[in-house]
Structure formats: structure tokens, C-alpha cells
């Protein structure tokens, strides 16, 4: 891939082959940024997973950096008020299922009560492609609507390894400062380590790198269990 002049200049300010301590790597992200907008900081964690292994879960990062999420709750009429009082932007059953079928997707995350999943499951072609399908594994299919919404409002994020065994996740904004970004990264890495499959190989976390949206990647010196 051909990179622009500013990107090439940033490569001269550090050693791209070296692995840096977490705090230093996050400081470098700030030093190497060159875009005029507030760049997102992205983390990439390469895992040594077997063909049948996967890693997927949710967590709340210590420092939120995204705007408030619009939550849609699929629930029966008797729970609509509860969902709206808890902070959901939208709540209901057939009316919202019909709207989504028609292409409406003006929300950031969907939550569903278990008794709604038979109907919500029919939206798989629409919600699945957008990563919006409620799932018990991510806490978005639940009877405790209030708790789910509260966590989502606090900034709960989902992480998952792709087909190549790599977890890609936004962990902050450059404007947050390197200390807060480092704390978010540390929390995520600890959680990924905790979710290590029982039969995973010793070198479970193979590599970790961080970069801003437009900036170059910086290797982080990380060992399992740190």
C-alpha cells in the first residue's frame, strides 16, 4: 500500500520493528498523529487459536469515548415503560420489527427479552449483517432490561476474534490522553487473557499493536498474564 508523505515522515520518529512498553506505545500514538480530526485509537491483538476455538465477549472500558448509544429494546408492551425509563431510545415489539424489516436502522444497539427472540430472529438477514442482532453471549438477550441498558450506556463494547484470530477494537480517542488509552488497553488485554480457551496453546497472545486512525502501527511488548 502506498502511503502519503505525512505517514512516511511519522515512520522516521520511532523504530517500527521495536516493541514498546504499553505506556510508551500510547504516548507514541499521540506523537505520531497527523490528521486534523480527533483520530480513534485502534488495538489489534493476534491470538493463537485452533480452528474450532473462538474468543468473544463484552466488557465496559474504564474510560468511555463514544457518544451516547441509541438503544432499541424489543419487548412486550408491559415492559416498554421500564425500557424507556432505563434510557432506551426506542422500545416495543411488532411495530419495531416491521420498521427494521422496512430498512429502518436508526439505533446503535439492540436488546431483546427472551420471549421476543422468536420474532426478532426473523430479522437475522438485516441485523446480522450490521452486527446488531441481540445475542445472549453479549448480554443483549436478557430479562434484566434495566441492567443491560445501564451497561450499554456506560460504554459496554463487544470484542471478538475474526477468522484469522485477530481482535480489532477501538479503545479510545487521541484527545483522551495516553494514560486513559493505556488503561483501556490494559483492561481489554486482561479480559482477553482471562477468556483464554482451556485448550489454547501457551503462546495464546502472539502480538499486540496500536495505532491511530491514520497513523502507523506500534508494537506493544505484552506477555500473557501481565
Secondary structure, 3 states (H helix, E strand, C coil): CCCCHHHHHHHCCCCCCCEECHHHHHHHHHHHCCCCCCCEEEEEEEECCCCCCCCEEEEECCCCCCCCCCEEEECCHHHHHHHHHCCCCEEECHHHHHHHHCCCCCCCEEEECHHHHHHHHHHHHHHCCCCCCCCHHHCCECCCHHHHHHHHHHCEEEEEECCCCEEEEEEEEHHHCHHHHHHHHHHHHHHHHHCCCCCCCCCCEEEEEEEECCCCCEEECCCCCC
